[in-house]
Structure formats: C-alpha cells, structure tokens
Amino acid sequence: MDKATELAIVRRTYAKHVLAEAQVEDLRIEAAFATVPREDFLGSGPWLMPRWLIGPVHTPTPDPIYLYSDKVVQIVPERHLNNGLPSAHAKWIAAARPAEGEHVVHIGTGTGYYTAILAHLVGPAGSVTGIEIDQGLAARAQANLCSRPNVRVIHGDG
C-alpha cells in the first residue's frame, strides 16, 4: 500500500474516532477531519505530544501517521502551547454549525488546522477570517493557509 492511501485510511479512522469521542454525528464534519491533513499545520516531525503522567514525548519518527489520534501536539513547546484537542474542537464546530457559503470568524487560529477545517465546511462560496494575537503563530497560519483562497488570517486581538 502506498503512503497516500495509508494516510487516507488513517485520516478517515481518525475522523470517526474524534467525532465519536466528541459525541458528534455529522458527516460533513467527519469528512472535513478526514480530508484536512493535520501534518500540514504542525511543522516537521518528530512532534512533541504531552503525556499526563510522564511529560512530553516525541513521536517515534516524523511519520504523520502518529498525528492521527485525539491528542494535542505542541506547537510552541517552550510556552506550552498546543494545537488543541481534536474532539473538543469537533464538538465546538458542531455546535456552531458552519454552513456552506457562510462567513466564519475563528479567533485563536494558532497554526491554522481548525481554520482549514472550517474553510472546508463553508466551501469555496464561503469564507473564514482567522484572528491570531501571537505574531509568530499568525505568520505560520498565514503560510499554512495560503493555498486556501477562502481564508484570510489577521494578526490581532479578537
């Protein structure tokens, strides 16, 4: 099996697990989590993942397969900033119910992963404005989201 096929299967499984953990039944949100590549927003691996009893642990290799679990990943380790728990974001996104064609404002864009999921949900006729107060994270989000024409990132206080 080639790597792209393997990742597609792993992403689909990840999406199902994340939505099950969030107790969300929404095929559109599941498809968004299965489609948006998490590794595109977390920098190069190996990645640092906090563990409650043993502290932060690096993934064994830079293989993105290790990113597809309902776990946070450090994005600025020295400040203990992470990308957020996928199931929590799935629950919040489901509660907001973004529809195709709508404009969504995402405050606290971070590196842009959940902003990309929102962009997927509103589709090409919709738009997302991501606001990030941290200048470094805003720059990373802007770079990570530059291929999505329906997303605009603003550095500022939401």
C-alpha positions in Angstrom: 0.0 0.0 0.0 1.4 3.4 -0.9 1.8 6.1 1.8 -1.0 8.4 0.4 -3.5 5.5 0.5 -2.4 4.6 4.0 -2.8 8.2 5.3 -6.2 8.5 3.7 -7.4 5.4 5.6 -5.8 6.6 8.8 -7.4 10.1 8.4 -10.8 8.5 7.9 -10.4 6.4 11.0 -9.1 9.4 13.0 -12.1 11.4 11.9 -14.5 8.7 13.1 -12.8 8.3 16.4 -12.6 12.1 17.0 -16.3 12.6 16.3 -17.2 9.5 18.4 -15.2 11.0 21.3 -17.0 14.3 20.8 -20.4 12.6 20.6 -21.0 14.3 17.3 -22.8 12.7 14.4 -22.2 15.0 11.4 -20.9 13.5 8.1 -19.7 16.9 6.9 -17.6 17.5 9.9 -16.3 13.9 9.7 -15.3 14.5 6.1 -13.5 17.7 7.0 -11.5 16.0 9.7 -10.7 13.1 7.3 -9.7 15.5 4.5 -7.6 18.2 6.0 -4.0 17.0 6.6 -3.1 17.7 10.2 0.6 17.4 9.4 0.4 20.5 7.1 -0.2 22.7 10.2 2.2 21.2 12.8 5.6 21.7 11.2 8.1 18.9 10.6 8.3 15.9 12.9 9.0 14.2 15.1 6.3 16.1 17.1 6.2 16.7 20.8 3.0 15.3 22.4 2.2 16.0 26.1 1.5 12.9 28.3 -0.2 13.4 31.6 1.9 11.1 33.8 5.2 11.1 32.0 5.5 14.5 30.5 6.0 15.4 26.8 7.1 12.6 24.4 8.3 12.9 20.9 6.7 10.7 18.2 9.0 7.8 17.3 9.6 9.2 13.8 8.4 12.1 11.6 5.8 9.8 10.0 2.5 11.8 10.1 0.6 8.7 11.0 1.4 9.5 14.6 -0.6 12.7 14.5 -3.9 10.9 13.9 -5.1 10.4 17.4 -7.3 12.5 19.7 -4.2 14.1 21.3 -2.8 17.6 21.4 0.6 18.4 19.7 2.9 21.1 21.0 3.3 24.0 18.5 5.4 26.2 20.8 6.8 23.8 23.4 8.7 26.5 25.4 5.4 28.2 26.1 3.4 25.0 26.5 1.1 26.0 23.5 -0.5 23.1 21.7 -2.8 22.8 18.7 -5.9 21.9 20.7 -7.7 18.6 21.4 -9.4 17.5 18.1 -12.6 16.1 19.8 -13.1 19.4 21.7 -12.8 21.3 18.5 -15.2 18.9 16.8 -17.8 19.5 19.5 -17.4 23.3 19.2 -17.5 23.3 15.4 -20.7 21.1 15.5 -22.3 23.5 18.0 -21.5 26.4 15.7 -23.0 24.6 12.7 -21.0 26.4 9.9 -22.9 26.0 6.6 -21.7 26.2 3.0 -21.5 29.8 1.8 -21.3 31.3 5.3 -18.6 33.6 6.7 -16.9 32.3 9.8 -14.6 34.1 12.2 -12.1 31.9 14.0 -10.5 33.7 17.0 -7.3 31.9 18.1 -6.3 30.5 14.8 -3.0 29.1 16.1 -1.2 27.4 13.1 -4.5 27.1 11.2 -5.6 23.5 11.4 -9.1 24.1 12.7 -9.4 27.2 10.5 -8.8 24.9 7.5 -11.5 22.5 8.7 -13.9 25.5 9.0 -12.9 26.6 5.5 -13.7 23.1 4.2 -17.1 23.2 5.8 -18.1 26.6 4.4 -16.7 25.6 1.0 -15.5 27.8 -1.8 -18.6 30.1 -1.7 -17.9 30.8 2.0 -15.1 32.4 3.8 -13.1 32.2 7.0 -11.4 35.0 8.8 -8.8 33.7 11.2 -7.6 36.0 14.0 -4.4 35.2 16.0 -2.9 37.5 18.6 0.6 35.9 18.6 2.6 37.3 15.7 4.6 34.1 15.1 1.6 31.9 15.1 -0.3 34.3 12.8 2.6 34.2 10.3 2.6 30.4 10.5 -1.1 30.2 9.9 -0.9 32.6 7.0 1.8 30.4 5.4 -0.2 27.2 6.2 -3.4 28.5 4.8 -2.1 30.4 1.7 -3.4 27.8 -0.7 -7.0 28.3 0.6 -8.4 31.3 -1.2 -11.5 31.5 1.1 -9.3 32.1 4.2 -7.8 35.3 5.5 -5.6 35.5 8.5 -5.3 38.7 10.6 -2.7 39.3 13.3 -4.6 41.0 16.1 -6.7 40.7 19.2 -10.0 39.0 18.6 
